[in-house]
Amino acid sequence: MARTCDICGRGTTASFSKSHANNKTKTTNKINLQSKKIDGKRVKICTKCIKSLAKKSK
């Protein structure tokens, strides 16, 4: 549960890195997690959720 968003639950995804010779190596894409204080609690939240929370507060 270390690399997941506390709000939406998104985590790391698996993908392949392809070379010009079409060699494939498995890699992981990590989401952009930020530590924010929401309602007095410190949570790990992804930037997509931060953006949507800012839109909802307007």
C-alpha positions in Angstrom: 0.0 0.0 0.0 3.0 2.3 -0.2 2.6 3.6 -3.7 -1.2 4.1 -3.9 -3.4 7.2 -3.7 -5.5 7.3 -0.5 -8.4 8.9 -2.3 -8.8 7.1 -5.6 -6.7 4.0 -5.0 -4.6 4.3 -8.1 -1.1 2.7 -7.9 1.8 1.6 -10.1 1.1 0.2 -13.5 3.2 -2.2 -15.6 4.5 -1.4 -19.1 7.1 -2.4 -21.6 10.1 -0.3 -22.7 10.8 -1.0 -26.4 14.1 -0.5 -28.1 14.7 0.2 -31.8 15.4 -3.5 -32.3 12.0 -4.3 -30.7 13.5 -5.7 -27.5 11.0 -5.4 -24.7 11.9 -5.0 -21.0 9.2 -4.8 -18.3 9.1 -1.5 -16.4 6.8 0.1 -13.8 5.2 3.5 -14.1 4.8 5.1 -10.7 2.1 7.7 -10.1 2.9 11.2 -8.8 2.1 11.1 -5.1 2.2 14.2 -2.9 1.7 14.4 0.8 -1.1 16.9 1.6 -3.0 17.7 4.8 -6.8 17.3 4.3 -9.2 17.9 7.2 -6.2 17.9 9.7 -4.9 14.5 8.5 -1.8 13.9 6.4 -2.6 11.8 3.3 -0.7 10.6 0.3 -2.7 11.9 -2.7 -2.0 11.8 -6.4 -1.8 15.0 -8.4 -4.9 14.1 -10.5 -7.0 14.1 -7.2 -5.4 17.3 -6.1 -6.4 18.9 -9.4 -10.0 17.6 -9.1 -10.4 18.7 -5.5 -9.2 22.2 -6.5 -11.9 22.3 -9.2 -14.6 21.1 -6.8 -13.8 23.8 -4.2 -14.3 26.7 -6.7 
